[in-house]
Structure formats: structure tokens, C-alpha cells
Amino acid sequence: MQDYKELLVWQKAHRFTLRIYAVVATFHKDEKYNLTSQIKRSSSSIGTNIAEGCGRFTQKELANFLQIALGSSHELEYQLLLSKDLNFIDAKLFLELEKEVGEIKAMLISLIKKVRLAP
């Protein structure tokens, strides 16, 4: 077990989730229970699964939850693309958010590899 708050990837994912919540607050109100809700769930799922994995007793379990977080980041990446294509966010903001989620994905992949190699 380790303190998830000390992981840089969790810190970045948490800050990103806060930003995502601010972004979707600008979406059309009729999207509140559709795309907005999905984006919030995907975003918060990244940090949530990192935290849950850190509370497990084995490296294998941690790696599994990190993979779930990675899946959520891929899901979020698509939802952001959809948001751009629906004109809920502009291309510039999309590129910024896509870059951030890409950095989180890269950090998760690196951590997953490290955890899998640990004894």
C-alpha cells in the first residue's frame, strides 16, 4: 500500500479532473445528464482508480487498477473529441485538453510497466 496523493500521476489527474469539471460547466444544459455526466465520470475515474489501486495489497492489484485508470483516460479522450465535433469546446481548448490527457496516459503506462516489473 502507498499514499496515492504522493504519486505525480494522481496529482496531475486530480488537477485535470478539476479543470474538466470547469469546462463541462459551460456545456449546454440539455447535456447535463448525457455527455457532461459521462465526461465527469471518466475524468474522476482516473484518479479514483489510482487511489483504489494504491489501497490494495499486491502489485498485481495495483497494476489492474492503473489499467482501469488508463482505460478511463482513453474514454475521456474520445469524449473530448466528441465535444469538439459537437462544438461544445473549440479546437484550441480541445488540443490543450488532449495534450493533458495524453500526458496522463503516458504517466500511467510508465507506472504500469514499473509496477509490473516490481518484485
C-alpha contacts under 8 A as a table, 3 or more apart, distances in Angstrom:
res1	aa1	res2	aa2	distance
1	M	54	C	5.40
1	M	55	G	5.31
1	M	56	R	5.93
1	M	57	F	5.68
1	M	58	T	7.77
2	Q	54	C	5.36
2	Q	55	G	6.82
3	D	6	E	5.75
3	D	7	L	7.51
3	D	51	A	7.95
3	D	54	C	6.59
3	D	55	G	7.95
4	Y	7	L	5.42
4	Y	10	W	6.51
4	Y	50	I	6.77
4	Y	51	A	5.22
4	Y	54	C	5.76
5	K	8	L	7.80
5	K	10	W	6.38
5	K	11	Q	6.46
5	K	51	A	7.86
6	E	10	W	7.66
6	E	11	Q	7.51
7	L	10	W	5.32
7	L	11	Q	6.40
8	L	11	Q	5.01
8	L	12	K	6.12
9	V	12	K	5.12
9	V	13	A	6.00
9	V	104	I	6.32
9	V	107	M	6.00
9	V	108	L	6.80
10	W	13	A	4.98
10	W	14	H	5.96
10	W	47	G	5.56
10	W	50	I	6.51
10	W	51	A	7.65
11	Q	14	H	5.15
11	Q	15	R	6.28
12	K	15	R	5.23
12	K	16	F	6.05
12	K	104	I	6.99
13	A	16	F	4.97
13	A	17	T	6.09
13	A	43	S	7.84
13	A	46	I	6.57
13	A	47	G	5.65
13	A	104	I	6.58
14	H	17	T	5.11
14	H	18	L	6.41
14	H	44	S	7.59
14	H	47	G	5.95
15	R	18	L	5.18
15	R	19	R	6.38
16	F	19	R	5.01
16	F	20	I	6.10
16	F	43	S	7.74
16	F	100	E	7.46
16	F	101	V	7.92
17	T	20	I	4.93
17	T	21	Y	6.19
17	T	40	K	7.57
17	T	43	S	5.36
17	T	44	S	5.89
18	L	21	Y	5.25
18	L	22	A	6.55
19	R	22	A	5.17
19	R	23	V	6.28
20	I	23	V	4.95
20	I	24	V	6.17
20	I	39	I	7.82
20	I	40	K	7.17
20	I	43	S	7.22
21	Y	24	V	5.39
21	Y	25	A	6.23
21	Y	40	K	6.48
22	A	25	A	5.23
22	A	26	T	7.27
23	V	26	T	5.77
23	V	27	F	7.50
24	V	27	F	5.15
24	V	36	T	5.84
24	V	39	I	7.85
24	V	40	K	7.98
27	F	31	E	6.76
27	F	32	K	7.77
27	F	36	T	7.25
27	F	88	F	5.94
28	H	31	E	5.55
28	H	32	K	7.33
28	H	88	F	7.67
29	K	32	K	5.39
30	D	33	Y	7.37
30	D	34	N	7.94
31	E	34	N	4.99
31	E	35	L	5.74
31	E	36	T	5.74
31	E	37	S	7.90
32	K	35	L	7.01
32	K	36	T	5.19
32	K	37	S	6.11
33	Y	36	T	6.37
33	Y	37	S	5.30
33	Y	38	Q	7.98
34	N	37	S	5.50
34	N	38	Q	6.36
35	L	38	Q	5.02
35	L	39	I	6.05
35	L	79	Q	7.44
35	L	83	S	7.99
36	T	39	I	5.22
36	T	40	K	6.25
37	S	40	K	5.18
37	S	41	R	6.20
38	Q	41	R	5.14
38	Q	42	S	6.10
38	Q	79	Q	7.88
39	I	42	S	5.17
39	I	43	S	5.99
39	I	76	L	6.10
39	I	79	Q	6.39
39	I	80	L	7.77
40	K	43	S	5.19
40	K	44	S	6.04
41	R	44	S	5.32
41	R	45	S	5.83
42	S	45	S	5.07
42	S	46	I	6.75
42	S	72	S	5.22
42	S	73	S	6.87
42	S	75	E	6.54
42	S	76	L	5.48
43	S	46	I	5.72
43	S	47	G	7.61
43	S	72	S	7.04
43	S	73	S	7.00
43	S	76	L	6.31
44	S	47	G	5.69
44	S	48	T	6.08
45	S	48	T	4.86
45	S	49	N	5.86
45	S	69	A	6.39
45	S	72	S	6.28
46	I	49	N	5.54
46	I	50	I	6.43
46	I	68	I	7.68
46	I	69	A	4.29
46	I	70	L	7.00
46	I	72	S	5.85
46	I	73	S	6.41
47	G	50	I	5.10
47	G	51	A	6.15
47	G	69	A	7.14
48	T	51	A	5.14
48	T	52	E	6.12
48	T	69	A	7.82
49	N	52	E	4.93
49	N	53	G	5.92
49	N	65	F	5.35
49	N	66	L	6.45
49	N	68	I	6.66
49	N	69	A	5.42
50	I	53	G	5.19
50	I	54	C	6.27
50	I	62	L	7.82
50	I	65	F	6.28
50	I	66	L	5.67
50	I	69	A	6.48
51	A	54	C	5.19
51	A	55	G	6.57
52	E	55	G	5.17
52	E	56	R	6.84
52	E	62	L	7.96
52	E	65	F	6.99
53	G	56	R	5.35
53	G	61	E	6.35
53	G	62	L	4.20
53	G	63	A	7.28
53	G	64	N	7.44
53	G	65	F	4.94
53	G	66	L	6.68
54	C	57	F	7.97
54	C	62	L	5.97
55	G	62	L	7.99
56	R	59	Q	7.95
56	R	61	E	6.20
56	R	62	L	6.27
57	F	61	E	7.20
57	F	62	L	7.87
58	T	61	E	5.31
58	T	62	L	6.39
59	Q	62	L	4.95
59	Q	63	A	6.05
59	Q	115	V	6.06
59	Q	116	R	6.92
59	Q	118	A	7.41
60	K	63	A	5.11
60	K	64	N	6.24
60	K	115	V	7.77
60	K	116	R	6.96
61	E	64	N	5.03
61	E	65	F	6.41
62	L	65	F	5.29
62	L	66	L	6.18
62	L	115	V	7.57
63	A	66	L	5.00
63	A	67	Q	6.18
63	A	112	I	5.53
63	A	115	V	6.20
63	A	116	R	6.61
64	N	67	Q	5.12
64	N	68	I	6.43
65	F	68	I	4.95
65	F	69	A	6.25
66	L	69	A	4.95
66	L	70	L	6.19
66	L	108	L	6.63
66	L	111	L	7.99
66	L	112	I	6.40
67	Q	70	L	4.86
67	Q	71	G	6.21
67	Q	108	L	7.79
67	Q	112	I	7.21
68	I	71	G	4.98
68	I	72	S	6.29
69	A	72	S	5.03
69	A	73	S	6.30
69	A	108	L	7.79
70	L	73	S	5.04
70	L	74	H	6.44
70	L	105	K	6.05
70	L	108	L	6.35
70	L	109	I	7.52
71	G	74	H	5.15
71	G	75	E	6.26
72	S	75	E	4.91
72	S	76	L	6.07
73	S	76	L	5.00
73	S	77	E	6.10
73	S	101	V	6.54
73	S	104	I	7.64
73	S	105	K	6.47
74	H	77	E	5.01
74	H	78	Y	6.49
74	H	105	K	7.83
75	E	78	Y	5.36
75	E	79	Q	6.36
76	L	79	Q	4.96
76	L	80	L	6.15
76	L	101	V	7.96
77	E	80	L	5.24
77	E	81	L	6.42
77	E	98	E	6.42
77	E	101	V	6.72
78	Y	81	L	5.00
78	Y	82	L	6.18
79	Q	82	L	4.96
79	Q	83	S	6.08
80	L	83	S	4.89
80	L	84	K	6.27
80	L	94	F	6.68
80	L	97	L	7.71
80	L	98	E	7.47
81	L	84	K	5.11
81	L	85	D	6.21
81	L	94	F	7.10
82	L	85	D	5.01
82	L	86	L	6.07
83	S	86	L	5.12
83	S	87	N	6.21
83	S	88	F	5.14
83	S	89	I	5.98
84	K	87	N	4.92
84	K	88	F	5.74
84	K	89	I	4.92
84	K	90	D	5.90
84	K	91	A	6.39
84	K	94	F	6.37
85	D	88	F	7.62
86	L	89	I	7.87
87	N	90	D	6.31
89	I	93	L	6.41
89	I	94	F	6.48
90	D	93	L	5.53
90	D	94	F	6.19
91	A	94	F	4.97
91	A	95	L	6.19
92	K	95	L	5.26
92	K	96	E	6.46
93	L	96	E	5.08
93	L	97	L	6.18
94	F	97	L	5.15
94	F	98	E	5.87
95	L	98	E	5.00
95	L	99	K	6.04
96	E	99	K	5.23
96	E	100	E	6.37
97	L	100	E	5.06
97	L	101	V	6.18
98	E	101	V	5.23
98	E	102	G	5.99
99	K	102	G	4.99
99	K	103	E	6.28
100	E	103	E	5.12
100	E	104	I	6.40
101	V	104	I	5.01
101	V	105	K	6.14
102	G	105	K	5.00
102	G	106	A	6.19
103	E	106	A	5.10
103	E	107	M	6.19
104	I	107	M	5.07
104	I	108	L	6.12
105	K	108	L	5.08
105	K	109	I	6.16
106	A	109	I	5.15
106	A	110	S	6.19
107	M	110	S	5.13
107	M	111	L	6.15
108	L	111	L	5.05
108	L	112	I	5.98
109	I	112	I	5.08
109	I	113	K	6.24
110	S	113	K	5.26
110	S	114	K	6.27
111	L	114	K	4.96
111	L	115	V	6.03
112	I	115	V	5.15
112	I	116	R	6.09
113	K	116	R	5.21
113	K	117	L	6.32
114	K	117	L	5.29
114	K	118	A	6.33
115	V	118	A	5.17
